[in-house]
Amino acid sequence: MATAIFPELRGLSWDVTKTPEFFTLSKVSPSGVDIAASLSAYPRWHFSLSYECLRAGAEGELEKLLGFFLSCRGNAVDFLYRDPTDHTVDRQVFGAGDGQTATFQLCHKIGGFVEPLYDTADEIIYVGDVQKVGGYTIRGGLVSFTAPPAAGKLLTWSGDFYYRCRFKESTLAFQNFAFKLWSAQTVEFVTSRKVFAS
């Protein structure tokens, strides 16, 4: 499983696009009735970044971004992306104990929509109002308690999360506009869902 994290670089413009995409079948019947069926419960996210200025040199942003793209072999290898505008949760509810269930999926809330999370870091787990120290494992966003939480206990968590992504294309264009200064006008990637083996 990929552990590479997309580099945070200087030169990123404000022209950042984040687009949710659902997979939906939609038709209009001969009588004019709209019929739609959602094929996905959660969106695939599309990200588009624009870098106005990437410095070239041994420690420059150009080498970091280009090297990262090359190490991913274009769009062949997944990586983790930490969205600067949406990467933390604070006491997010992810379940309630019933005395029997021991495994729960971490999630985060966007408005009234709740989305599962699969790649998290620095997790702090609470059972009721008490921070849990040990007695659980986290893998692929699944929290597995060694003993099921007691009935009625609200489960919350705080921490960071990443989007698992891959580059949208197998090519990436860089433009040299001045001495040792480059730009990458369109760096696009999409979320990639993986099935975690047990």
Secondary structure, DSSP 8 states (H G I E B T S, - for coil): ----B----TTB-S--EEEEE--EEEEE-TTS-EEEEES-SS-EEEEEEEEEEEE-STTSHHHHHHHHHHHTTTTTS-EEE--TTS-EEEEEEEEE--SS--EEE-EEEETTEEEE-SEEEEEEEEETTEE--SSEEEETTEEEESS---TT-EEEEEEEEEEEEEESSS----EEEETTEEEEEEEEEEE-------
